[in-house]
Amino acid sequence: MLDLDRSEFSLRLQLKSKAEYIVINEITSEGITKLNTTKIE
């Protein structure tokens, strides 16, 4: 599972648009989504 988290995290770092971040958040698992939403806010 760590490998998946790293892959998704890398993609998010590449994304600069907040809108794209939100879309990925919905696709990712809940645990990861919480971390991303926190960073966006």
Distance bins in CASP14 RR format, pairs under 12 A and 6 or more apart:
PFRMAT RR
TARGET T0000
AUTHOR 0000-0000-0000
RMODE 2
METHOD distances of the structure
MODEL  1
1 7 0 0 0 0 0 1 0 0 0 0 0
1 8 0 0 0 0 0 1 0 0 0 0 0
1 28 0 0 0 0 0 1 0 0 0 0 0
1 29 0 0 0 0 1 0 0 0 0 0 0
1 31 0 0 0 0 0 1 0 0 0 0 0
1 32 0 0 0 0 1 0 0 0 0 0 0
2 8 0 0 0 0 0 1 0 0 0 0 0
2 9 0 0 0 0 0 1 0 0 0 0 0
2 32 0 0 0 0 0 1 0 0 0 0 0
3 9 0 0 0 0 0 1 0 0 0 0 0
3 10 0 0 0 0 0 1 0 0 0 0 0
4 10 0 0 0 0 0 1 0 0 0 0 0
4 11 0 0 0 0 0 1 0 0 0 0 0
4 27 0 0 0 0 0 1 0 0 0 0 0
4 28 0 0 0 0 1 0 0 0 0 0 0
4 29 0 0 0 0 1 0 0 0 0 0 0
4 31 0 0 0 0 0 1 0 0 0 0 0
4 32 0 0 0 0 1 0 0 0 0 0 0
5 11 0 0 0 0 0 1 0 0 0 0 0
5 12 0 0 0 0 0 1 0 0 0 0 0
5 28 0 0 0 0 1 0 0 0 0 0 0
5 29 0 0 0 0 1 0 0 0 0 0 0
5 31 0 0 0 0 1 0 0 0 0 0 0
5 32 1 0 0 1 0 0 0 0 0 0 0
5 33 0 0 0 0 0 1 0 0 0 0 0
5 35 0 0 0 0 1 0 0 0 0 0 0
5 36 0 0 0 0 0 1 0 0 0 0 0
6 12 0 0 0 0 0 1 0 0 0 0 0
6 13 0 0 0 0 0 1 0 0 0 0 0
6 32 0 0 0 0 0 1 0 0 0 0 0
7 13 0 0 0 0 0 1 0 0 0 0 0
7 14 0 0 0 0 0 1 0 0 0 0 0
7 24 0 0 0 0 0 1 0 0 0 0 0
7 28 0 0 0 0 0 1 0 0 0 0 0
7 32 0 0 0 0 0 1 0 0 0 0 0
8 14 0 0 0 0 0 1 0 0 0 0 0
8 15 0 0 0 0 0 1 0 0 0 0 0
8 21 0 0 0 0 0 1 0 0 0 0 0
8 24 1 0 0 1 0 0 0 0 0 0 0
8 25 0 0 0 0 1 0 0 0 0 0 0
8 27 0 0 0 0 1 0 0 0 0 0 0
8 28 1 0 1 0 0 0 0 0 0 0 0
8 29 0 0 0 0 1 0 0 0 0 0 0
8 31 0 0 0 0 0 1 0 0 0 0 0
8 32 1 0 0 1 0 0 0 0 0 0 0
8 33 0 0 0 0 0 1 0 0 0 0 0
8 35 0 0 0 0 0 1 0 0 0 0 0
8 36 0 0 0 0 1 0 0 0 0 0 0
9 15 0 0 0 0 0 1 0 0 0 0 0
9 21 0 0 0 0 0 1 0 0 0 0 0
9 24 0 0 0 0 0 1 0 0 0 0 0
9 25 0 0 0 0 0 1 0 0 0 0 0
9 28 0 0 0 0 1 0 0 0 0 0 0
9 32 1 0 0 1 0 0 0 0 0 0 0
9 35 0 0 0 0 1 0 0 0 0 0 0
9 36 0 0 0 0 1 0 0 0 0 0 0
9 39 0 0 0 0 0 1 0 0 0 0 0
10 24 0 0 0 0 0 1 0 0 0 0 0
11 20 0 0 0 0 1 0 0 0 0 0 0
11 21 0 0 0 0 0 1 0 0 0 0 0
11 23 0 0 0 0 0 1 0 0 0 0 0
11 24 1 0 0 1 0 0 0 0 0 0 0
11 25 0 0 0 0 0 1 0 0 0 0 0
11 27 0 0 0 0 0 1 0 0 0 0 0
11 28 0 0 0 0 1 0 0 0 0 0 0
11 32 0 0 0 0 0 1 0 0 0 0 0
11 36 0 0 0 0 0 1 0 0 0 0 0
12 18 0 0 0 0 0 1 0 0 0 0 0
12 20 0 0 0 0 1 0 0 0 0 0 0
12 21 1 0 0 1 0 0 0 0 0 0 0
12 22 0 0 0 0 0 1 0 0 0 0 0
12 23 0 0 0 0 0 1 0 0 0 0 0
12 24 1 0 0 1 0 0 0 0 0 0 0
12 25 0 0 0 0 1 0 0 0 0 0 0
12 27 0 0 0 0 0 1 0 0 0 0 0
12 28 0 0 0 0 1 0 0 0 0 0 0
12 32 0 0 0 0 1 0 0 0 0 0 0
12 33 0 0 0 0 0 1 0 0 0 0 0
12 35 0 0 0 0 1 0 0 0 0 0 0
12 36 1 0 0 1 0 0 0 0 0 0 0
12 37 0 0 0 0 0 1 0 0 0 0 0
12 39 0 0 0 0 1 0 0 0 0 0 0
12 40 0 0 0 0 1 0 0 0 0 0 0
13 20 0 0 0 0 0 1 0 0 0 0 0
13 21 0 0 0 0 0 1 0 0 0 0 0
13 24 0 0 0 0 0 1 0 0 0 0 0
13 36 0 0 0 0 0 1 0 0 0 0 0
13 39 0 0 0 0 0 1 0 0 0 0 0
14 20 0 0 0 0 1 0 0 0 0 0 0
14 21 0 0 0 0 0 1 0 0 0 0 0
14 24 0 0 0 0 0 1 0 0 0 0 0
15 21 1 0 1 0 0 0 0 0 0 0 0
15 22 0 0 0 0 0 1 0 0 0 0 0
15 23 0 0 0 0 1 0 0 0 0 0 0
15 24 1 0 0 1 0 0 0 0 0 0 0
15 25 0 0 0 0 0 1 0 0 0 0 0
15 36 0 0 0 0 0 1 0 0 0 0 0
15 39 0 0 0 0 0 1 0 0 0 0 0
15 40 0 0 0 0 0 1 0 0 0 0 0
17 23 0 0 0 0 1 0 0 0 0 0 0
17 24 0 0 0 0 0 1 0 0 0 0 0
17 40 0 0 0 0 0 1 0 0 0 0 0
18 24 0 0 0 0 0 1 0 0 0 0 0
18 25 0 0 0 0 0 1 0 0 0 0 0
18 36 0 0 0 0 0 1 0 0 0 0 0
18 37 0 0 0 0 0 1 0 0 0 0 0
18 39 0 0 0 0 1 0 0 0 0 0 0
18 40 1 0 1 0 0 0 0 0 0 0 0
18 41 0 0 0 0 0 1 0 0 0 0 0
19 25 0 0 0 0 0 1 0 0 0 0 0
19 26 0 0 0 0 0 1 0 0 0 0 0
19 40 0 0 0 0 0 1 0 0 0 0 0
20 26 0 0 0 0 0 1 0 0 0 0 0
20 27 0 0 0 0 0 1 0 0 0 0 0
20 36 0 0 0 0 0 1 0 0 0 0 0
20 40 0 0 0 0 0 1 0 0 0 0 0
21 27 0 0 0 0 0 1 0 0 0 0 0
21 28 0 0 0 0 0 1 0 0 0 0 0
21 32 0 0 0 0 0 1 0 0 0 0 0
21 33 0 0 0 0 0 1 0 0 0 0 0
21 35 0 0 0 0 0 1 0 0 0 0 0
21 36 1 0 0 1 0 0 0 0 0 0 0
21 37 0 0 0 0 1 0 0 0 0 0 0
21 38 0 0 0 0 0 1 0 0 0 0 0
21 39 1 0 0 1 0 0 0 0 0 0 0
21 40 1 0 1 0 0 0 0 0 0 0 0
21 41 0 0 0 0 0 1 0 0 0 0 0
22 28 0 0 0 0 0 1 0 0 0 0 0
22 33 0 0 0 0 1 0 0 0 0 0 0
22 36 0 0 0 0 1 0 0 0 0 0 0
22 37 0 0 0 0 1 0 0 0 0 0 0
22 39 0 0 0 0 0 1 0 0 0 0 0
22 40 1 0 0 1 0 0 0 0 0 0 0
22 41 0 0 0 0 0 1 0 0 0 0 0
23 33 0 0 0 0 0 1 0 0 0 0 0
23 36 0 0 0 0 0 1 0 0 0 0 0
23 40 0 0 0 0 0 1 0 0 0 0 0
24 32 0 0 0 0 1 0 0 0 0 0 0
24 33 0 0 0 0 1 0 0 0 0 0 0
24 35 0 0 0 0 0 1 0 0 0 0 0
24 36 1 0 0 1 0 0 0 0 0 0 0
24 37 0 0 0 0 0 1 0 0 0 0 0
24 39 0 0 0 0 0 1 0 0 0 0 0
24 40 0 0 0 0 0 1 0 0 0 0 0
25 31 0 0 0 0 0 1 0 0 0 0 0
25 32 1 0 0 1 0 0 0 0 0 0 0
25 33 1 0 1 0 0 0 0 0 0 0 0
25 34 0 0 0 0 1 0 0 0 0 0 0
25 35 0 0 0 0 1 0 0 0 0 0 0
25 36 1 0 1 0 0 0 0 0 0 0 0
25 37 1 0 1 0 0 0 0 0 0 0 0
25 38 0 0 0 0 0 1 0 0 0 0 0
25 39 0 0 0 0 1 0 0 0 0 0 0
25 40 1 0 0 1 0 0 0 0 0 0 0
25 41 0 0 0 0 0 1 0 0 0 0 0
26 32 0 0 0 0 0 1 0 0 0 0 0
26 33 1 0 0 1 0 0 0 0 0 0 0
26 36 0 0 0 0 1 0 0 0 0 0 0
26 37 0 0 0 0 0 1 0 0 0 0 0
27 33 0 0 0 0 1 0 0 0 0 0 0
27 36 0 0 0 0 0 1 0 0 0 0 0
28 34 0 0 0 0 1 0 0 0 0 0 0
28 35 0 0 0 0 1 0 0 0 0 0 0
28 36 1 0 0 1 0 0 0 0 0 0 0
28 37 0 0 0 0 0 1 0 0 0 0 0
29 35 0 0 0 0 0 1 0 0 0 0 0
29 36 0 0 0 0 0 1 0 0 0 0 0
30 36 0 0 0 0 0 1 0 0 0 0 0
30 37 0 0 0 0 0 1 0 0 0 0 0
31 37 0 0 0 0 1 0 0 0 0 0 0
31 38 0 0 0 0 0 1 0 0 0 0 0
32 38 0 0 0 0 0 1 0 0 0 0 0
32 39 0 0 0 0 0 1 0 0 0 0 0
33 39 0 0 0 0 0 1 0 0 0 0 0
33 40 0 0 0 0 0 1 0 0 0 0 0
34 40 0 0 0 0 0 1 0 0 0 0 0
34 41 0 0 0 0 0 1 0 0 0 0 0
35 41 0 0 0 0 0 1 0 0 0 0 0
END
